[in-house]
Amino acid sequence: MVPYGNAIKDPRTGEIQCQHGPDECTLNKAQLCAIKQGKTTDVWWPFIICTEDARTGGVDSIDSCADSTEGIDTDLLNVCYQGPEGDDLLAAAGVVTDNLDPPHEYTPWVILEGTQLVDTSDITKSVCDAYTGTKPAACSQDTATEAQAQEPTKCLKPKARAQTYVAPIA
């Protein structure tokens, strides 16, 4: 999980601009800080789900999601994502994203076992099929819901954004 999306870095200033604006960058930094702080998916994944929830998620949910996630310290998370550490983590996420092979064209861009997962309509099934250990309970459940059966929404990386940076007029 690399919260970066289709952001671009201004080559002159180094400033990262997220495709959907500053709130997306803030949320990406908070998620990156939670991943660093939580260390394992069992700890940080509930925070990611909470902040991505369409009804309650977003920038305004960062504190409440951190408060409700066992293993995430809200104060430490705030210091991280609001400071230089959050900026550094976002920049590092950009390096990882920009060096994907094949290069990402949209989000979500899922890599499973080193291969791009083109059909993201049922990620759980794909992960379970690839998993070689003892299958967790989620793998034995029917994961084909109506929402998963539909083509997932893809947020395309605009070609112009992928190739050049257009500086704002001062």
Residue, then its C-alpha position, 0 to 999 in steps of 0.5 A: m500500500v503506497p498512498y500517493g495516487n497520481a500526484i506530481k512533483d514540481p521539478r523546480t520547488g520539489e513541492i508535491q501536488c496531489q491530483h485531487g488537491p491539498d486534502e488528498c496530500t494531507l490524507n496520504k501523509a496521514q496514511l503513510c504516517a499510520i503505516k510507519q507507526g502501526k508497522t503491521t497491516d493488522v494495526w494500520w489497515p483499519f485506519i486506512i479503511c476508516t479514512e477511505d470510507a465514503r461516508t465518514g472518511g477524509v481529512d476531517s476523519i483523521d483524528s477520529c479514525a486514529d482514536s478508534t484504531e488500536g495501536i495508532d497514537t493520535d498525537l504522534l500521528n498528528v506530529c508526523y503528518q503535519g510536519p517534515e516527516g510526513d513530507d518526507l514519507l510522501a516524497a518517498a512514496g512518490v519515488v516508489t510510485d514513479n519507479l513502478d514497472p510497469p509504470h502506473e497509469y491509474t489508481p488503484w494500481v495493484i501489484l500482486e507478486g510482482t505482476q500488475l493486477v489488471d482486473t481489480s474487481d475482486i482483489t480479495k479473490s486474487v490475493c487468496d488465489a495467490y496466497t500459498g500459506t494457510k488461507p485466512a477466513a476471508c478466503s473462504q467467504d464468498t467475496a463476489t458482491e454486487a459492488q465487486a462484480q462491477e468494473p471498479t472506478k479507475c482514476l486515470k493519470p492524465k497524460a500531460r501530468a505524467q509527462t510535464y509539469v505546468a507551473p502556475i502563473a504567479 
